[in-house]
Amino acid sequence: MRQVLVVHYSQTGQLGRLVQSVCAPLLARDDVQLDFLAVQPATPYPFPWPFLTFFSIFPETVLMRPEPLQPLQVDANKRYDLVILAYQVWFLSPSRPITSFLASPEAARLLRGTPVVTLIGCRNMWLMAQEKLKARLDALGARLLDNIVLTDACGSAASFLATPLWMFTGRQQPFAWLPKAGISEAEIAGAQRFGVAIGERLAQGGPIEQPMLRGLGAVRIDEKLIASERVGTRSFKAWGTLLAALGPQHSLRRRAGLIVYIVFLLSLILTVVPVTALLKKLLSPLTRARIQREKAYFAAPSGE
């Protein structure tokens, strides 16, 4: 019997459905035992989010500072053949509950020497969050074998409005004229193909040392967003450090700083992101080879 642990945190329920889709073929097998670990903060996050509360967690999220979690319902001494780690992207970083799990002593024991498949459900920007997660997995001695990413179906421009409205209203389509936020149900259902491939590899026995999902379209790299993500990540780290220094989450000084930051963030998104994308397009004939190398790097280990 092959042992698989699925670690996940889903706030809206969308990532939970994605996890169910990927795991359905594994659950149908009689030679695979799945254990599910739902990570939960000691103080649950609200959904929908109050506006300033949403931004108040920004500094700790981008600085990857752990928070207290509810007791982890898992045998940390059990050895698993594979761990599937499913997470959302918050502020170009892994969600804080997942970051907190990775900082726990249980994660240190569970992940050392264990192959890992990461599973991401997000709006569109995930490259830098995955880089941060890769570094944390490497520090824990885990072996990243595959990465699966599903992003919002309505496109980057529409999701700039649709996704925040989902977070603040709790409705994926609060207005008829606005496209529905989130990953399409067809894409979520189609993610079962990854579970099929994982199950077939598990059935072969032996340690899993090579990617299992190559050729299955596990990720898609939008080269127009690479530079924007890098600029955004550097900016987020600087602002996160500044805001954290102003005081705890609900202090008046941090709230005042957050208002300044929100204005800056909107300006960044409306100016730097499109200008960067335009420059990338204009310079693409000169940078095509480098862009292809970057795409191949970020698509690894599963590939597009």
Backbone as CSV, one residue per row, in Angstrom:
resi,resn,N_x,N_y,N_z,CA_x,CA_y,CA_z,C_x,C_y,C_z
1,MET,0.845,-1.196,0.000,0.000,0.000,0.000,0.882,1.248,0.000
2,ARG,0.704,2.099,-1.007,1.471,3.342,-1.107,0.785,4.417,-0.266
3,GLN,1.595,5.194,0.456,1.089,6.178,1.395,1.282,7.582,0.837
4,VAL,0.182,8.350,0.763,0.215,9.711,0.220,-0.449,10.648,1.222
5,LEU,0.222,11.748,1.520,-0.332,12.786,2.387,-0.692,13.993,1.541
6,VAL,-1.894,14.520,1.740,-2.359,15.709,1.026,-2.529,16.837,2.041
7,VAL,-1.676,17.852,1.934,-1.721,19.010,2.830,-2.367,20.160,2.065
8,HIS,-3.363,20.806,2.669,-4.059,21.862,1.924,-4.680,22.879,2.868
9,TYR,-4.881,24.067,2.334,-5.659,25.112,2.990,-6.450,25.829,1.916
10,SER,-7.763,25.839,2.058,-8.632,26.501,1.086,-9.586,27.407,1.835
11,GLN,-9.632,28.672,1.431,-10.523,29.609,2.105,-11.877,29.706,1.408
12,THR,-11.873,29.840,0.091,-13.130,29.985,-0.650,-13.758,28.639,-0.991
13,GLY,-12.986,27.574,-0.898,-13.463,26.252,-1.297,-12.994,25.840,-2.675
14,GLN,-12.506,26.801,-3.481,-12.082,26.473,-4.840,-10.887,25.519,-4.833
15,LEU,-9.880,25.823,-4.015,-8.709,24.945,-3.967,-9.100,23.577,-3.426
16,GLY,-10.064,23.544,-2.515,-10.544,22.262,-2.011,-11.131,21.404,-3.116
17,ARG,-11.883,22.013,-4.033,-12.448,21.249,-5.158,-11.344,20.783,-6.099
18,LEU,-10.317,21.610,-6.269,-9.190,21.216,-7.107,-8.456,20.026,-6.492
19,VAL,-8.267,20.052,-5.185,-7.643,18.922,-4.491,-8.477,17.659,-4.675
20,GLN,-9.782,17.783,-4.533,-10.661,16.619,-4.705,-10.545,16.048,-6.111
21,SER,-10.456,16.930,-7.108,-10.366,16.466,-8.490,-9.076,15.694,-8.723
22,VAL,-7.960,16.247,-8.284,-6.668,15.582,-8.474,-6.630,14.257,-7.721
23,CYS,-7.226,14.232,-6.540,-7.146,13.045,-5.692,-8.178,11.973,-6.011
24,ALA,-9.211,12.315,-6.792,-10.270,11.337,-7.070,-9.719,10.035,-7.663
25,PRO,-8.832,10.066,-8.672,-8.305,8.797,-9.195,-7.472,8.030,-8.177
26,LEU,-6.840,8.724,-7.252,-6.052,8.058,-6.221,-6.964,7.388,-5.201
27,LEU,-8.065,8.061,-4.864,-9.025,7.478,-3.924,-9.691,6.232,-4.499
28,ALA,-9.768,6.179,-5.820,-10.413,5.033,-6.459,-9.511,3.801,-6.499
29,ARG,-8.250,3.958,-6.187,-7.309,2.846,-6.236,-7.282,2.111,-4.899
30,ASP,-7.108,0.804,-4.957,-7.027,0.038,-3.718,-5.590,-0.205,-3.277
31,ASP,-4.625,0.364,-4.021,-3.225,0.211,-3.641,-2.619,1.523,-3.152
32,VAL,-3.475,2.534,-2.902,-3.014,3.836,-2.422,-3.840,4.238,-1.202
33,GLN,-3.150,4.646,-0.148,-3.802,5.164,1.057,-3.567,6.663,1.119
34,LEU,-4.641,7.450,1.101,-4.535,8.900,1.176,-4.896,9.387,2.573
35,ASP,-4.029,10.224,3.127,-4.331,10.944,4.365,-4.438,12.422,4.015
36,PHE,-5.459,13.094,4.531,-5.679,14.507,4.256,-5.399,15.330,5.511
37,LEU,-4.607,16.378,5.347,-4.308,17.295,6.439,-4.775,18.686,6.036
38,ALA,-5.895,19.126,6.615,-6.417,20.471,6.362,-5.807,21.425,7.377
39,VAL,-4.926,22.296,6.902,-4.258,23.259,7.784,-5.244,24.376,8.120
40,GLN,-5.345,24.718,9.412,-6.250,25.782,9.825,-5.560,26.716,10.801
41,PRO,-5.631,28.036,10.574,-5.066,28.981,11.544,-5.793,28.876,12.884
42,ALA,-5.079,29.164,13.967,-5.713,29.151,15.288,-6.851,30.168,15.342
43,THR,-6.657,31.317,14.692,-7.727,32.311,14.535,-8.131,32.314,13.072
44,PRO,-9.316,31.776,12.731,-9.688,31.660,11.312,-9.776,33.019,10.632
45,TYR,-9.455,33.018,9.356,-9.595,34.229,8.561,-11.037,34.391,8.119
46,PRO,-11.514,35.643,8.017,-12.899,35.849,7.577,-13.025,35.667,6.070
47,PHE,-14.204,35.271,5.652,-14.533,35.282,4.225,-16.031,35.517,4.087
48,PRO,-16.436,36.549,3.338,-15.581,37.503,2.614,-14.759,38.377,3.569
49,TRP,-13.728,39.002,2.990,-12.783,39.784,3.770,-13.285,41.222,3.951
50,PRO,-13.207,41.771,5.163,-13.273,43.230,5.300,-12.052,43.840,4.614
51,PHE,-12.227,44.999,4.011,-11.207,45.559,3.121,-9.850,45.713,3.809
52,LEU,-9.793,46.432,4.930,-8.509,46.670,5.573,-7.963,45.425,6.249
53,THR,-8.842,44.526,6.695,-8.377,43.270,7.289,-7.607,42.454,6.265
54,PHE,-8.085,42.469,5.012,-7.406,41.748,3.937,-5.967,42.237,3.790
55,PHE,-5.787,43.541,3.797,-4.450,44.091,3.609,-3.618,44.055,4.885
56,SER,-4.255,43.907,6.041,-3.500,43.925,7.300,-2.589,42.718,7.439
57,ILE,-2.886,41.623,6.726,-2.034,40.432,6.824,-0.899,40.467,5.797
58,PHE,-0.860,41.515,4.981,0.140,41.611,3.926,1.581,41.511,4.439
59,PRO,1.991,42.290,5.463,3.408,42.234,5.863,3.856,40.848,6.299
60,GLU,3.075,40.210,7.182,3.468,38.895,7.678,3.454,37.846,6.579
61,THR,2.567,38.024,5.594,2.491,37.063,4.494,3.734,37.147,3.617
62,VAL,4.088,38.352,3.167,5.232,38.475,2.249,6.559,38.203,2.950
63,LEU,6.611,38.445,4.270,7.827,38.149,5.024,7.849,36.698,5.493
64,MET,6.789,35.947,5.197,6.666,34.519,5.510,6.863,34.247,7.001
65,ARG,6.213,35.088,7.820,6.265,34.897,9.265,5.144,33.962,9.694
66,PRO,5.454,32.882,10.379,4.411,31.907,10.737,3.461,32.448,11.789
67,GLU,2.282,31.857,11.814,1.264,32.188,12.803,0.848,30.907,13.515
68,PRO,0.210,31.002,14.688,-0.255,29.795,15.373,-1.320,29.067,14.541
69,LEU,-1.224,27.754,14.541,-2.185,26.913,13.832,-2.965,26.064,14.824
70,GLN,-4.142,25.615,14.403,-4.826,24.588,15.166,-3.978,23.323,15.153
71,PRO,-4.084,22.474,16.182,-3.260,21.258,16.221,-3.357,20.479,14.913
72,LEU,-2.211,20.074,14.392,-2.160,19.358,13.123,-2.543,17.897,13.333
73,GLN,-3.624,17.489,12.694,-4.141,16.134,12.858,-3.407,15.188,11.918
74,VAL,-2.171,14.867,12.287,-1.340,14.009,11.442,-0.304,13.317,12.317
75,ASP,0.071,12.119,11.926,1.159,11.404,12.589,2.462,11.845,11.925
76,ALA,3.180,12.734,12.587,4.374,13.322,11.974,5.511,12.318,11.821
77,ASN,5.409,11.186,12.467,6.454,10.175,12.364,6.170,9.150,11.272
78,LYS,5.024,9.249,10.624,4.699,8.318,9.543,5.490,8.686,8.295
79,ARG,5.986,7.698,7.602,6.730,7.930,6.367,5.794,7.807,5.178
80,TYR,5.794,8.826,4.332,4.935,8.855,3.156,5.760,8.683,1.892
81,ASP,5.163,8.019,0.914,5.809,7.878,-0.392,5.728,9.170,-1.188
82,LEU,4.736,10.017,-0.861,4.520,11.254,-1.611,3.691,12.206,-0.763
83,VAL,4.009,13.498,-0.869,3.188,14.547,-0.256,2.699,15.466,-1.362
84,ILE,1.395,15.702,-1.408,0.807,16.699,-2.303,0.517,17.939,-1.457
85,LEU,1.147,19.041,-1.806,1.034,20.279,-1.028,0.263,21.301,-1.862
86,ALA,-0.969,21.574,-1.472,-1.851,22.465,-2.235,-1.930,23.814,-1.531
87,TYR,-1.726,24.896,-2.309,-1.753,26.208,-1.668,-2.268,27.291,-2.609
88,GLN,-2.732,28.368,-1.975,-3.129,29.588,-2.674,-1.961,30.561,-2.671
89,VAL,-2.033,31.558,-3.529,-1.025,32.620,-3.564,-1.645,33.883,-2.973
90,TRP,-0.995,34.399,-1.945,-1.400,35.663,-1.325,-0.244,36.659,-1.486
91,PHE,-0.493,37.767,-2.130,0.516,38.828,-2.257,1.839,38.267,-2.816
92,LEU,1.746,37.475,-3.874,2.904,36.888,-4.548,3.715,35.981,-3.625
93,SER,3.072,35.429,-2.610,3.709,34.526,-1.649,2.760,33.369,-1.361
94,PRO,3.286,32.257,-0.844,2.373,31.203,-0.397,1.466,31.736,0.707
95,SER,0.242,31.235,0.769,-0.685,31.691,1.802,-0.071,31.479,3.184
96,ARG,-0.417,32.347,4.110,0.229,32.307,5.423,-0.022,30.996,6.176
97,PRO,-1.206,30.387,6.100,-1.360,29.088,6.779,-0.389,28.033,6.273
98,ILE,-0.132,28.008,4.951,0.805,27.025,4.414,2.233,27.359,4.833
99,THR,2.593,28.645,4.805,3.903,29.056,5.299,4.086,28.624,6.753
100,SER,3.036,28.771,7.549,3.108,28.402,8.961,3.256,26.897,9.129
101,PHE,2.561,26.128,8.296,2.743,24.673,8.340,4.191,24.303,8.050
102,LEU,4.771,24.934,7.034,6.143,24.602,6.649,7.151,24.994,7.725
103,ALA,6.764,25.884,8.636,7.652,26.277,9.738,7.457,25.403,10.968
104,SER,6.536,24.452,10.910,6.210,23.631,12.076,7.177,22.457,12.219
105,PRO,7.358,21.954,13.430,8.204,20.760,13.618,7.622,19.534,12.921
106,GLU,6.279,19.480,12.789,5.664,18.353,12.088,6.083,18.326,10.623
107,ALA,6.089,19.497,9.979,6.493,19.557,8.580,7.950,19.140,8.417
108,ALA,8.793,19.531,9.363,10.207,19.166,9.280,10.384,17.656,9.268
109,ARG,9.572,16.946,10.055,9.693,15.483,10.110,9.022,14.835,8.900
110,LEU,7.878,15.358,8.493,7.124,14.746,7.400,7.816,14.890,6.055
111,LEU,8.463,16.022,5.832,8.950,16.345,4.494,10.399,15.961,4.238
112,ARG,11.161,15.705,5.281,12.579,15.407,5.058,12.736,14.135,4.231
113,GLY,13.382,14.290,3.070,13.622,13.158,2.193,12.407,12.670,1.428
114,THR,11.295,13.427,1.480,10.041,12.986,0.872,9.783,13.718,-0.449
115,PRO,9.373,12.995,-1.496,8.998,13.671,-2.746,7.703,14.455,-2.575
116,VAL,7.650,15.621,-3.225,6.520,16.542,-3.072,6.001,16.953,-4.440
117,VAL,4.677,17.016,-4.566,4.008,17.641,-5.708,3.288,18.873,-5.179
118,THR,3.580,20.041,-5.734,2.852,21.247,-5.342,1.667,21.455,-6.276
119,LEU,0.583,21.973,-5.719,-0.664,22.188,-6.449,-1.149,23.593,-6.117
120,ILE,-1.191,24.464,-7.136,-1.508,25.879,-6.931,-2.806,26.235,-7.646
121,GLY,-3.675,26.942,-6.955,-4.842,27.562,-7.565,-4.794,29.048,-7.257
122,CYS,-4.749,29.914,-8.296,-4.556,31.336,-8.036,-5.099,32.163,-9.200
123,ARG,-4.970,33.506,-9.064,-5.461,34.415,-10.101,-4.616,34.302,-11.358
124,ASN,-3.354,34.678,-11.299,-2.480,34.503,-12.467,-0.996,34.539,-12.119
125,MET,-0.606,35.219,-11.046,0.807,35.351,-10.715,1.185,34.354,-9.615
126,TRP,2.066,33.424,-9.952,2.447,32.391,-8.996,3.938,32.068,-9.007
127,LEU,4.700,32.637,-9.949,6.096,32.249,-10.125,6.937,32.531,-8.880
128,MET,6.822,33.724,-8.313,7.656,34.081,-7.174,7.205,33.363,-5.906
129,ALA,5.909,33.099,-5.782,5.439,32.309,-4.642,6.038,30.909,-4.686
130,GLN,6.089,30.329,-5.884,6.670,29.000,-6.011,8.170,29.016,-5.742
131,GLU,8.843,30.096,-6.131,10.263,30.205,-5.821,10.491,30.214,-4.309
132,LYS,9.646,30.941,-3.593,9.761,30.975,-2.131,9.476,29.598,-1.544
133,LEU,8.477,28.924,-2.075,8.134,27.602,-1.559,9.242,26.597,-1.859
134,LYS,9.818,26.683,-3.058,10.925,25.792,-3.415,12.082,25.948,-2.436
135,ALA,12.384,27.188,-2.079,13.476,27.428,-1.135,13.166,26.817,0.224
136,ARG,11.908,26.936,0.666,11.530,26.371,1.962,11.557,24.843,1.927
137,LEU,11.082,24.251,0.841,11.134,22.791,0.717,12.574,22.306,0.708
138,ASP,13.431,23.032,0.009,14.837,22.649,-0.044,15.470,22.706,1.343
139,ALA,15.123,23.738,2.116,15.657,23.858,3.474,15.185,22.717,4.368
140,LEU,14.001,22.188,4.082,13.451,21.082,4.868,13.944,19.723,4.389
141,GLY,14.697,19.701,3.295,15.192,18.444,2.781,14.179,17.675,1.958
142,ALA,13.105,18.337,1.513,12.109,17.690,0.647,12.580,17.729,-0.798
143,ARG,11.958,16.898,-1.646,12.343,16.824,-3.060,11.125,17.175,-3.912
144,LEU,11.144,18.366,-4.522,10.045,18.782,-5.389,10.133,18.034,-6.719
145,LEU,9.091,17.263,-7.038,9.085,16.464,-8.260,8.185,17.039,-9.344
146,ASP,7.081,17.657,-8.966,6.130,18.174,-9.949,5.425,19.393,-9.387
147,ASN,4.888,20.191,-10.298,4.106,21.360,-9.921,2.913,21.466,-10.852
148,ILE,1.724,21.650,-10.278,0.479,21.803,-11.036,-0.074,23.188,-10.727
149,VAL,-0.428,23.948,-11.759,-0.949,25.297,-11.555,-2.196,25.500,-12.404
150,LEU,-3.287,25.906,-11.769,-4.496,26.316,-12.484,-4.798,27.758,-12.096
151,THR,-5.113,28.586,-13.094,-5.330,30.008,-12.858,-6.724,30.434,-13.322
152,ASP,-7.100,31.653,-12.947,-8.430,32.177,-13.257,-8.707,32.151,-14.758
153,ALA,-9.929,31.788,-15.097,-10.302,31.634,-16.500,-10.625,32.951,-17.190
154,CYS,-10.907,34.011,-16.424,-11.409,35.239,-17.050,-10.304,36.138,-17.581
155,GLY,-9.037,35.765,-17.410,-7.948,36.552,-17.965,-7.412,37.578,-16.987
156,SER,-6.207,38.066,-17.246,-5.519,38.967,-16.312,-6.258,40.278,-16.124
157,ALA,-6.726,40.883,-17.211,-7.370,42.199,-17.103,-8.669,42.119,-16.313
158,ALA,-9.543,41.184,-16.673,-10.836,41.068,-15.989,-10.664,40.621,-14.545
159,SER,-9.708,39.723,-14.302,-9.532,39.206,-12.938,-8.974,40.257,-11.999
160,PHE,-8.366,41.327,-12.552,-7.883,42.419,-11.722,-9.026,43.029,-10.913
161,LEU,-10.238,43.002,-11.467,-11.415,43.495,-10.762,-12.236,42.356,-10.181
162,ALA,-12.401,41.269,-10.959,-13.296,40.182,-10.548,-12.820,39.473,-9.287
163,THR,-11.515,39.191,-9.203,-11.020,38.436,-8.052,-11.099,39.230,-6.749
164,PRO,-10.676,40.510,-6.693,-10.861,41.262,-5.450,-12.329,41.371,-5.030
165,LEU,-13.226,41.547,-6.014,-14.644,41.623,-5.650,-15.132,40.314,-5.041
166,TRP,-14.613,39.197,-5.537,-14.944,37.896,-4.934,-14.467,37.850,-3.483
167,MET,-13.241,38.348,-3.244,-12.704,38.331,-1.887,-13.509,39.218,-0.940
168,PHE,-14.011,40.357,-1.447,-14.663,41.331,-0.582,-16.180,41.155,-0.495
169,THR,-16.775,40.412,-1.445,-18.229,40.211,-1.405,-18.622,38.760,-1.143
170,GLY,-17.700,37.835,-1.394,-18.012,36.421,-1.237,-18.707,35.832,-2.442
171,ARG,-18.889,36.622,-3.512,-19.575,36.119,-4.720,-18.610,36.159,-5.899
172,GLN,-18.576,35.037,-6.631,-17.661,34.952,-7.761,-18.074,35.844,-8.925
173,GLN,-19.339,36.170,-9.021,-19.811,37.055,-10.087,-20.856,37.998,-9.505
174,PRO,-20.405,39.038,-8.790,-21.356,39.932,-8.127,-22.168,40.785,-9.092
175,PHE,-21.670,40.959,-10.334,-22.382,41.753,-11.331,-22.464,40.963,-12.634
176,ALA,-23.586,41.070,-13.330,-23.790,40.291,-14.552,-22.817,40.683,-15.649
177,TRP,-22.364,41.947,-15.645,-21.472,42.424,-16.713,-20.019,42.018,-16.483
178,LEU,-19.728,41.442,-15.321,-18.362,41.086,-14.977,-18.162,39.583,-15.141
179,PRO,-17.072,39.141,-15.779,-16.834,37.698,-15.887,-16.715,37.050,-14.516
180,LYS,-17.046,35.794,-14.452,-16.963,35.048,-13.197,-15.506,34.857,-12.803
181,ALA,-15.202,35.170,-11.557,-13.842,34.990,-11.063,-13.562,33.516,-10.807
182,GLY,-12.279,33.189,-10.789,-11.883,31.849,-10.395,-11.552,30.934,-11.558
183,ILE,-11.076,29.745,-11.203,-10.724,28.715,-12.173,-12.006,28.098,-12.710
184,SER,-12.041,27.810,-13.997,-13.257,27.228,-14.573,-13.476,25.827,-14.029
185,GLU,-14.749,25.460,-13.883,-15.078,24.126,-13.377,-14.581,23.041,-14.325
186,ALA,-14.545,23.354,-15.620,-14.043,22.369,-16.590,-12.564,22.085,-16.347
187,GLU,-11.789,23.146,-16.048,-10.368,22.942,-15.760,-10.174,22.170,-14.465
188,ILE,-10.991,22.475,-13.471,-10.897,21.738,-12.206,-11.190,20.262,-12.433
189,ALA,-12.242,19.974,-13.189,-12.575,18.574,-13.478,-11.456,17.896,-14.273
190,GLY,-10.864,18.644,-15.215,-9.800,18.077,-16.038,-8.524,17.772,-15.279
191,ALA,-8.403,18.318,-14.055,-7.202,18.070,-13.254,-7.116,16.621,-12.775
192,GLN,-8.169,15.846,-12.995,-8.102,14.431,-12.633,-6.977,13.713,-13.382
193,ARG,-6.606,14.236,-14.554,-5.548,13.571,-15.326,-4.235,13.513,-14.550
194,PHE,-4.016,14.485,-13.684,-2.795,14.463,-12.893,-2.844,13.350,-11.849
195,GLY,-4.005,13.159,-11.258,-4.156,12.073,-10.302,-3.984,10.712,-10.943
196,VAL,-4.470,10.592,-12.181,-4.304,9.328,-12.909,-2.825,9.019,-13.101
197,ALA,-2.063,10.026,-13.556,-0.630,9.831,-13.797,0.115,9.520,-12.506
198,ILE,-0.239,10.212,-11.435,0.413,9.953,-10.152,0.104,8.535,-9.683
199,GLY,-1.145,8.123,-9.829,-1.524,6.767,-9.424,-0.784,5.695,-10.198
200,GLU,-0.632,5.901,-11.490,0.090,4.927,-12.311,1.547,4.817,-11.889
201,ARG,2.155,5.969,-11.544,3.552,5.906,-11.100,3.667,5.239,-9.737
202,LEU,2.750,5.520,-8.837,2.788,4.887,-7.529,2.680,3.369,-7.653
203,ALA,1.869,2.927,-8.608,1.652,1.492,-8.778,2.906,0.762,-9.238
204,GLN,3.836,1.485,-9.827,5.071,0.864,-10.302,6.006,0.490,-9.159
205,GLY,5.774,1.055,-7.982,6.610,0.755,-6.836,7.932,1.494,-6.864
206,GLY,8.692,1.339,-5.794,9.994,1.964,-5.702,9.912,3.441,-5.374
207,PRO,11.038,4.034,-4.994,11.044,5.473,-4.688,10.768,6.304,-5.932
208,ILE,10.051,7.408,-5.747,9.702,8.285,-6.864,10.778,9.349,-6.957
209,GLU,11.510,9.362,-8.055,12.656,10.255,-8.181,12.587,11.175,-9.395
210,GLN,11.649,10.938,-10.318,11.539,11.729,-11.530,10.143,12.327,-11.647
211,PRO,10.004,13.470,-12.350,8.673,14.052,-12.561,7.708,13.056,-13.190
212,MET,6.450,13.157,-12.781,5.414,12.238,-13.251,4.454,12.875,-14.247
213,LEU,4.501,14.199,-14.383,3.438,14.913,-15.088,3.903,15.619,-16.357
214,ARG,5.078,15.298,-16.839,5.556,15.928,-18.069,4.654,15.562,-19.238
215,GLY,4.382,16.563,-20.079,3.526,16.347,-21.239,2.047,16.465,-20.954
216,LEU,1.665,16.774,-19.726,0.251,16.850,-19.358,-0.243,18.287,-19.210
217,GLY,0.596,19.270,-19.540,0.177,20.667,-19.418,-0.057,21.073,-17.978
218,ALA,0.861,20.683,-17.093,0.676,20.957,-15.668,0.778,22.449,-15.351
219,VAL,1.590,23.186,-16.124,1.719,24.627,-15.904,1.679,25.356,-17.245
220,ARG,1.340,26.637,-17.179,1.436,27.527,-18.334,2.151,28.790,-17.881
221,ILE,3.197,29.154,-18.613,3.992,30.325,-18.240,3.609,31.497,-19.136
222,ASP,3.162,32.588,-18.525,2.896,33.830,-19.248,4.144,34.701,-19.124
223,GLU,4.952,34.719,-20.180,6.227,35.431,-20.092,6.054,36.923,-19.837
224,LYS,4.875,37.474,-20.164,4.637,38.909,-19.948,4.622,39.259,-18.467
225,LEU,4.396,38.269,-17.609,4.263,38.549,-16.180,5.552,38.317,-15.393
226,ILE,6.578,37.744,-16.022,7.784,37.397,-15.276,8.424,38.637,-14.659
227,ALA,8.669,39.664,-15.482,9.305,40.882,-14.968,8.420,41.575,-13.946
228,SER,7.102,41.598,-14.198,6.177,42.247,-13.262,6.209,41.564,-11.906
229,GLU,6.291,40.237,-11.913,6.348,39.514,-10.638,7.622,39.843,-9.871
230,ARG,8.727,39.942,-10.580,9.983,40.259,-9.905,9.931,41.656,-9.292
231,VAL,9.438,42.626,-10.065,9.320,43.993,-9.542,8.372,44.012,-8.352
232,GLY,7.221,43.335,-8.498,6.239,43.304,-7.422,6.777,42.666,-6.158
233,THR,7.517,41.582,-6.299,8.057,40.891,-5.126,9.038,41.758,-4.365
234,ARG,9.920,42.453,-5.093,10.861,43.351,-4.415,10.123,44.486,-3.713
235,SER,9.119,45.039,-4.377,8.336,46.117,-3.774,7.586,45.620,-2.542
236,PHE,6.976,44.444,-2.659,6.205,43.890,-1.537,7.094,43.659,-0.320
237,LYS,8.310,43.156,-0.551,9.207,42.903,0.579,9.576,44.204,1.280
238,ALA,9.867,45.253,0.495,10.220,46.541,1.093,9.051,47.120,1.886
239,TRP,7.857,47.106,1.275,6.690,47.638,1.961,6.295,46.768,3.150
240,GLY,6.412,45.453,3.007,6.075,44.568,4.118,6.957,44.822,5.323
241,THR,8.251,45.020,5.077,9.171,45.306,6.172,8.823,46.627,6.852
242,LEU,8.503,47.641,6.035,8.139,48.949,6.585,6.857,48.879,7.401
243,LEU,5.826,48.238,6.853,4.537,48.174,7.542,4.621,47.354,8.819
244,ALA,5.397,46.273,8.793,5.557,45.469,10.005,6.233,46.273,11.103
245,ALA,7.148,47.165,10.703,7.861,47.988,11.687,6.963,49.060,12.302
246,LEU,5.849,49.377,11.635,4.949,50.411,12.153,4.153,49.952,13.359
247,GLY,3.981,48.646,13.499,3.224,48.163,14.643,2.465,46.902,14.311
248,PRO,1.764,46.309,15.292,0.999,45.073,15.063,-0.159,45.297,14.095
249,GLN,-0.796,44.201,13.717,-1.759,44.234,12.618,-2.851,45.287,12.769
250,HIS,-3.385,45.437,13.953,-4.556,46.307,14.099,-4.222,47.653,14.732
251,SER,-2.950,48.009,14.754,-2.572,49.302,15.316,-2.944,50.425,14.349
252,LEU,-3.154,51.601,14.903,-3.527,52.757,14.088,-2.401,53.133,13.129
253,ARG,-1.157,53.019,13.582,-0.032,53.383,12.711,0.042,52.457,11.491
254,ARG,-0.189,51.145,11.730,-0.150,50.250,10.574,-1.327,50.530,9.645
255,ARG,-2.495,50.799,10.174,-3.647,51.079,9.311,-3.409,52.318,8.460
256,ALA,-2.803,53.345,9.053,-2.491,54.541,8.275,-1.473,54.204,7.183
257,GLY,-0.465,53.405,7.527,0.508,52.992,6.531,-0.113,52.148,5.435
258,LEU,-1.102,51.319,5.805,-1.766,50.474,4.820,-2.508,51.302,3.782
259,ILE,-3.126,52.374,4.212,-3.851,53.224,3.264,-2.887,53.807,2.233
260,VAL,-1.722,54.257,2.707,-0.700,54.757,1.780,-0.252,53.640,0.847
261,TYR,-0.046,52.462,1.409,0.406,51.328,0.604,-0.620,50.941,-0.457
262,ILE,-1.899,50.936,-0.115,-2.944,50.554,-1.074,-2.950,51.507,-2.262
263,VAL,-2.803,52.809,-1.991,-2.730,53.788,-3.081,-1.511,53.499,-3.954
264,PHE,-0.380,53.208,-3.303,0.835,52.880,-4.052,0.642,51.616,-4.881
265,LEU,0.012,50.584,-4.294,-0.186,49.317,-4.991,-1.045,49.496,-6.234
266,LEU,-2.131,50.240,-6.105,-2.990,50.477,-7.266,-2.226,51.231,-8.356
267,SER,-1.427,52.206,-7.940,-0.623,52.947,-8.921,0.374,52.029,-9.606
268,LEU,0.993,51.121,-8.831,1.951,50.175,-9.384,1.290,49.283,-10.422
269,ILE,0.117,48.759,-10.092,-0.578,47.841,-10.993,-1.020,48.546,-12.269
270,LEU,-1.464,49.796,-12.130,-1.994,50.520,-13.281,-0.923,51.154,-14.153
271,THR,0.302,51.244,-13.623,1.365,51.910,-14.399,2.533,50.971,-14.696
272,VAL,3.189,50.481,-13.659,4.399,49.685,-13.846,4.108,48.378,-14.570
273,VAL,3.024,47.693,-14.195,2.733,46.386,-14.808,2.495,46.511,-16.308
274,PRO,1.597,47.400,-16.777,1.412,47.491,-18.232,2.636,48.036,-18.962
275,VAL,3.370,48.987,-18.350,4.565,49.517,-18.995,5.617,48.423,-19.128
276,THR,5.777,47.619,-18.076,6.740,46.514,-18.125,6.359,45.518,-19.199
277,ALA,5.058,45.203,-19.275,4.601,44.261,-20.293,4.857,44.815,-21.701
278,LEU,4.619,46.127,-21.897,4.853,46.745,-23.206,6.338,46.701,-23.568
279,LEU,7.190,47.027,-22.604,8.632,46.996,-22.860,9.095,45.585,-23.207
280,LYS,8.543,44.604,-22.491,8.912,43.210,-22.785,8.536,42.853,-24.216
281,LYS,7.359,43.319,-24.650,6.916,43.006,-25.998,7.805,43.684,-27.039
282,LEU,8.153,44.963,-26.796,8.987,45.687,-27.742,10.394,45.102,-27.842
283,LEU,10.887,44.602,-26.714,12.251,44.078,-26.684,12.319,42.581,-26.948
284,SER,11.165,41.958,-27.160,11.133,40.498,-27.296,12.041,39.958,-28.405
285,PRO,12.161,40.650,-29.562,13.089,40.106,-30.572,14.528,40.008,-30.078
286,LEU,14.902,40.888,-29.154,16.272,40.896,-28.647,16.458,39.966,-27.459
287,THR,15.370,39.615,-26.821,15.466,38.827,-25.583,14.794,37.468,-25.706
288,ARG,14.487,37.056,-26.934,13.716,35.817,-27.120,14.412,34.610,-26.490
289,ALA,15.711,34.485,-26.686,16.430,33.326,-26.156,16.393,33.318,-24.628
290,ARG,16.591,34.487,-24.013,16.558,34.556,-22.553,15.172,34.252,-22.020
291,ILE,14.152,34.770,-22.690,12.785,34.507,-22.260,12.478,33.016,-22.318
292,GLN,12.927,32.353,-23.369,12.683,30.903,-23.476,13.382,30.155,-22.349
293,ARG,14.588,30.590,-21.981,15.284,29.951,-20.852,14.518,30.175,-19.553
294,GLU,14.014,31.398,-19.364,13.252,31.687,-18.155,11.967,30.870,-18.106
295,LYS,11.279,30.771,-19.235,10.046,29.980,-19.267,10.328,28.521,-18.917
296,ALA,11.402,27.983,-19.470,11.746,26.588,-19.187,12.085,26.407,-17.707
297,TYR,12.770,27.393,-17.136,13.138,27.294,-15.714,11.884,27.304,-14.831
298,PHE,10.990,28.280,-15.072,9.817,28.390,-14.215,8.818,27.254,-14.443
299,ALA,8.818,26.671,-15.632,7.917,25.556,-15.911,8.383,24.260,-15.260
300,ALA,9.671,24.166,-14.968,10.215,22.951,-14.347,9.630,22.755,-12.940
301,PRO,9.526,21.509,-12.487,10.024,20.290,-13.114,9.038,19.607,-14.052
302,SER,7.765,20.017,-14.030,6.761,19.299,-14.826,6.755,19.722,-16.290
303,GLY,7.071,20.995,-16.553,7.057,21.491,-17.922,5.669,21.886,-18.378
304,GLU,5.640,22.712,-19.449,4.349,23.179,-19.970,3.662,22.070,-20.770
